[in-house]
Amino acid sequence: MNQDLNKKRHFELLNYNKKRHLELLKYSQDLKQQGKSIHDESRKDYLELLKYSAMLNRHLYWETRDQYLELLNEFMEKKIDITEFCDTFCRRSELNDEAVDMLNSNLILLSPHEKSIEFSNFMGQIFDCCEVCNGDPEPLRESYEIGHTEFQHLVEKIYFSLQKFLEE
Amino acid sequence: MLIFANFFQVTKFNLFSQPLSYQPSEIMKTNQINQNLETTVFDLKNHNLTVKVKLPNGTILCINKITNNNREKKVSHHQEVLKQIRAGDNNSTEAAWLLIILWMLTQQKMENSVEAFTPIRPPHHELYGSRSPYEPRRPSCLFDQKERGESMSHADALSLLENKYGSNHITFEGDLKISEWQATKKICHGVCFGIKPEDYGAKQSDLHRLNKIGIARYVREGGRLPTAEHTRAYQDALKDFCEASTNLKNKDSTFRGSPSTTFFNEDTYQVAIFEPNGDLISAYKLSPNNADTYQEKGTIGELPKKF
């Protein structure tokens, strides 16, 4: 993750305005009821609301870190294979994304944790590994895809960096 | 928070640690699993679950009619309680969070439990009948041997795939191309574009496996390939998505640091990503976090090429 973007996100997190978030959610829901979309009405408001949703999304990653770590441990100990790991990892992330929708639609807001930014970066990297993983031999893989050996290697590296980050 | 954390552990154990060995049609009722959990009803056949949580102040928080059928969910809450847990009420935020965790765990557990194991049949048995004795064989090579647990050699698998897909593709917007091969590889993301595997006699778990182990290896292992109709439906859905005027085209985006062309829907966060030569890379739904990064930087994929 780009360092500047990380810094920006930390600044936004420190200045998180729950009241404003709630206001934007209500505004967006009102527009939806009228058959309109917030991004058509106000680009600025849309991007601001997206930032808040992303913040909430990252916080959910952080709150469910034990489950991600458990899954990573299982994979590192070779209790599960790549397919099962990727399936479970992606499904868990989808559930987090769906939970954001659920929270937003019910106007339930949570205060984001400062470590959620870096943690979700690690999760994003693992998601990417899963997305571009392809077990076919090299001639059948695209340039942006990675084989199972590389996948294992990358996830190991991310895992150790993550451990270090969590110990800090 | 600590109280809720402990409560969550207990609840999690009681709710989900039991082996899911009962029949899908069986309905399990557990009353007063502990002091906090009022009633839990699983209906695995209809994928429904009701969870009621009793808060320390005596209020009962309820999630019911959680339906996981065809990814359509209906979640309703006790409205009076909802009013209390909306933003700003610090006393019950943790309770709300607890419900979300319960909901997520349940979704995953139920999904796993209803996926029955089905035997995978070699595709050539269904697609082409038995292998013809007159079919010319490729020259012997390193891969031209069956490995343990595989139903055909690498060369045979490639031959089958070439026959089925060749270089078939659809083109649109001049230079954009969705080949059948690539669409099949990424067809597990079809659900993000309304393509339901069950409508085409396929299982999402099989499509995930195809995506992860690779299409050739999947065939070698006897995995059943998606039907031509299924692949075509996914190709058409992606074409429609890219051609829709509501979706934004960005020719200056990057995917894992390399140039790409991306189509993005600002409401749903769906994306379709293409290589500079017009070939489809992938298409799926971004998380709000990734959508925010994309809007900010025009990039998708955080994994550095050289780690």
HADDOCK unambig.tbl for C-alpha pairs under 7 A between the chains (distance, minus, plus):
assign (segid A and resid 1 and name CA) (segid B and resid 302 and name CA) 5.99 0.50 0.50
assign (segid A and resid 50 and name CA) (segid B and resid 288 and name CA) 6.85 0.50 0.50
assign (segid A and resid 50 and name CA) (segid B and resid 292 and name CA) 6.16 0.50 0.50
assign (segid A and resid 51 and name CA) (segid B and resid 292 and name CA) 6.13 0.50 0.50
assign (segid A and resid 53 and name CA) (segid B and resid 288 and name CA) 6.05 0.50 0.50
assign (segid A and resid 54 and name CA) (segid B and resid 288 and name CA) 4.74 0.50 0.50
assign (segid A and resid 54 and name CA) (segid B and resid 289 and name CA) 4.11 0.50 0.50
assign (segid A and resid 54 and name CA) (segid B and resid 292 and name CA) 6.30 0.50 0.50
assign (segid A and resid 57 and name CA) (segid B and resid 288 and name CA) 6.40 0.50 0.50
assign (segid A and resid 57 and name CA) (segid B and resid 289 and name CA) 6.13 0.50 0.50
assign (segid A and resid 58 and name CA) (segid B and resid 289 and name CA) 6.58 0.50 0.50
assign (segid A and resid 83 and name CA) (segid B and resid 209 and name CA) 6.01 0.50 0.50
assign (segid A and resid 83 and name CA) (segid B and resid 212 and name CA) 5.78 0.50 0.50
assign (segid A and resid 87 and name CA) (segid B and resid 208 and name CA) 6.95 0.50 0.50
assign (segid A and resid 95 and name CA) (segid B and resid 104 and name CA) 5.85 0.50 0.50
assign (segid A and resid 97 and name CA) (segid B and resid 287 and name CA) 5.80 0.50 0.50
assign (segid A and resid 97 and name CA) (segid B and resid 288 and name CA) 6.96 0.50 0.50
assign (segid A and resid 99 and name CA) (segid B and resid 100 and name CA) 6.67 0.50 0.50
assign (segid A and resid 107 and name CA) (segid B and resid 86 and name CA) 5.76 0.50 0.50
assign (segid A and resid 107 and name CA) (segid B and resid 87 and name CA) 6.63 0.50 0.50
assign (segid A and resid 108 and name CA) (segid B and resid 85 and name CA) 6.71 0.50 0.50
assign (segid A and resid 108 and name CA) (segid B and resid 86 and name CA) 4.71 0.50 0.50
assign (segid A and resid 108 and name CA) (segid B and resid 87 and name CA) 5.31 0.50 0.50
assign (segid A and resid 109 and name CA) (segid B and resid 86 and name CA) 6.92 0.50 0.50
assign (segid A and resid 109 and name CA) (segid B and resid 87 and name CA) 5.11 0.50 0.50
assign (segid A and resid 124 and name CA) (segid B and resid 302 and name CA) 6.16 0.50 0.50
assign (segid A and resid 125 and name CA) (segid B and resid 302 and name CA) 5.28 0.50 0.50
assign (segid A and resid 125 and name CA) (segid B and resid 303 and name CA) 4.78 0.50 0.50
assign (segid A and resid 128 and name CA) (segid B and resid 301 and name CA) 5.82 0.50 0.50
assign (segid A and resid 128 and name CA) (segid B and resid 302 and name CA) 6.72 0.50 0.50
assign (segid A and resid 128 and name CA) (segid B and resid 303 and name CA) 5.94 0.50 0.50
assign (segid A and resid 129 and name CA) (segid B and resid 303 and name CA) 7.00 0.50 0.50
assign (segid A and resid 133 and name CA) (segid B and resid 212 and name CA) 5.82 0.50 0.50
assign (segid A and resid 134 and name CA) (segid B and resid 211 and name CA) 6.77 0.50 0.50
assign (segid A and resid 134 and name CA) (segid B and resid 212 and name CA) 5.24 0.50 0.50
assign (segid A and resid 134 and name CA) (segid B and resid 213 and name CA) 5.57 0.50 0.50
assign (segid A and resid 134 and name CA) (segid B and resid 214 and name CA) 4.93 0.50 0.50
assign (segid A and resid 135 and name CA) (segid B and resid 212 and name CA) 6.25 0.50 0.50
assign (segid A and resid 135 and name CA) (segid B and resid 213 and name CA) 4.14 0.50 0.50
assign (segid A and resid 135 and name CA) (segid B and resid 214 and name CA) 4.64 0.50 0.50
assign (segid A and resid 136 and name CA) (segid B and resid 213 and name CA) 6.52 0.50 0.50
assign (segid A and resid 136 and name CA) (segid B and resid 214 and name CA) 4.64 0.50 0.50
assign (segid A and resid 136 and name CA) (segid B and resid 215 and name CA) 6.92 0.50 0.50
assign (segid A and resid 136 and name CA) (segid B and resid 216 and name CA) 6.20 0.50 0.50
assign (segid A and resid 136 and name CA) (segid B and resid 217 and name CA) 6.01 0.50 0.50
